[in-house]
Amino acid sequence: FEARRRFNRMRIDLDGPRPFPTPPPGIGVALFDREAEEDWRDWHRIFQDSFARHWGHEPSSLDGFRRKVLAEPAPGFEEWFFGLADGERVGICQSTGTFRAENAGWIRNLGVLEAYRGRGIAGFLLEHAFATFAARDCAWAGLGVDTANETGALRLYEAVGMRAVFQVDAYQLEVPAS
């Protein structure tokens, strides 16, 4: 077996109220509407496209994605945000209620279409999520990251004050077909 990837669970403590961030010029945020078919289509498209080149990404159909989300006990739709660039949906920040029992917010997916990266959209969505969690009186927020992610996600998370609290190393063994 050879070590192939490292995944970190990142965390930031939310000490009291946290201001909502000022968006960079031309950048905005919009809430996902689970009742709107267009929102499901846009969300799925942005998710698939922004993660298409990530290690281990498995493409899914819109119907498969929706079924998986709706089967979750606490999908956290009230904390799903689109990132906007000049009014166009180009990013997603998908929370989940997984850690609500621990009084925490959890970001399942944060993605920005490749053509829009480097404009501050991911950082803005991340800070917006932190402010949303703090407004809910969460004690901390977290997410998981592939430390070799080509988008620089780990650097972003560390730059906003997140720290690794847990790591998992993935090993791989290639077995030749006979």
Disulfide bonds with the S-S distance in Angstrom:
none
